[in-house]
Amino acid sequence: MSETPTGLHYTPDHEWVGITGAVARVGVTAHAAEMIGDVVYVSLPEVGASVVPGDSCAELESTKSVNDVYAPVPGVIKAVNDAVANAPETINSDPYGDGWLFDIEMSTSELPPDLLDASAYEDMLASDG
């Protein structure tokens, strides 16, 4: 798998977060995609839904399990990636690009303290190892 991209934030639950202004784009990491296996179905949140960190707001279903995706920041779902609903395998092939899941319009500029940078996320993976 590819290196962990810098410039993103990561959660202990293996989501990545890209912040642009007040919008957080959310997806799952390459590590998560590898652990989940071949994604065959994606359930995305409703646009306009309010979320707080830790809310389960999407599901990824593989041939072997169903996995929740959690909101990493507080706010309102601004957009969802309908393309991954139609082609869920994109999450496995391009988790940091076309495999993004949803955008959250953040209700605060404060980021939760449990978000990790790329180095800390790689350290966490190595210690889980």
Beta strands, then each sheet from edge to edge (+ up, - down):
strand 1: 9-10
strand 2: 15-20
strand 3: 23-28
strand 4: 39-43
strand 5: 50-51
strand 6: 56-62
strand 7: 66-70
strand 8: 75-80
strand 9: 102-106
sheet 1: 1+ 2- 3+ 9- 8+ 5-
sheet 2: 4+ 6- 7+
end
